[in-house]
Amino acid sequence: MFFLNDSGNMEGCDFFHMTEDAFHELSIEDKAAYEACHAISGSRLSDLCFVSRLAWNPGFGYRVAMVADAFCMVSDGGVFCRPHLAMPLGVVDAGHLGRVMDEIVPLFEDKGWPMAVMYVEESHLPLFEALRAQGYDTDASFSQDYSDYIYNGDSMRTLSGKALHAKRTHLNRFARDYPDHRYDPVCAADGPECLELVHNWCREKEFDLNDLNVCDYVPIRMVFEHFDRLDVRGGVIRIGGAIRAFALGCTLEDGTAVIHFEKADPAYQGLYAAINNQVLCREFPDALLVNREEDMGIEGLRKAKQSYQPVSFADKYTVMVRRTG
């Protein structure tokens, strides 16, 4: 068994059962170990990208350790949800998953927490069903509100076809109305202006900048704080020399583009369509698929995501695990 020390390095662990001391708070120092395990797992969920996990960790408070050759993240629920284990990353077959449960279920039981495993893909459900032969009962569920929207990359870049005619119209109108606009790849130096854009949006909505339930200012700030150490791609659109829109994303091991954050000043009609299209054309020109994350059951967000004609969804299951012995 191994765990990660405070520097993010793997070290041997000479006890049989896990203790809370084996875990430390997720940080940028975990990037190499995390991404090595993520590459083995091949997850296509936006939530399990390292950029997303680090950015949103102020709201989840994940503590991490290597257990049975898998990178494991435990949260007490933070400000969003119930206590849970995120789907382990790395070498995860039925045997390894059973060993993970043998180590971590007792920690949940000690705290009186029901054992929930979140961010489980449908392809991994058989692994949990196999746990029943190892003394566990499992129950899986998912909500469409939290399924990632998956799009055809070429369609998003060309906006061809009748279904996307309105998007082409918005894009052409933006180009006509704002001929002086300029697109640039995003860089760390753009952070203050991008954050100012988010700040202004929150102020207009009368949202608390630090309330993670209504505003992503803190996660976006986290990305820019560690920009030079994260594998972030994205772009900004300037109008009159000022940043009026930006998008931040990354690429999965299979080449899928994931768009984590996208902001635009609503005063400029067609600007959302422009930043969406230009980032994909400039920063993800070869991506066959585009993951634009979930709609969280928000009607306006759902309508906007559906309007781009998704080709599929990446469902996220939560599996409840209980010892039967």
Secondary structure, 3 states (H helix, E strand, C coil): CEEECCCCCEEECCCCCCCHHHCEECCHHHHHHHHHHHHHHCCCCHHHCHHHHHHCHHHHCCEEEEECCEEEEEECCCCCCCCEEECCEECCCHHHHHHHHHHHHHHHHHHCCCEEEEEECHHHHHHHHHHHHHCEEEEEEECHHHCEEEEEHHHHHHCCCHHHHHHHHHHHHHHHHCCCCEEEECCHHHHHHHHHHHHHHHHHHCCCCCCCCCCCHHHHHHHHHCHHHCCCEEEEEEECCEEEEEEEEEECCCCCEEEEEEEECCCCCCHHHHHHHHHHHHHCCCCCEEECCCCCCCHHHHHHHHCCCCCEEECCEEEEEEECC
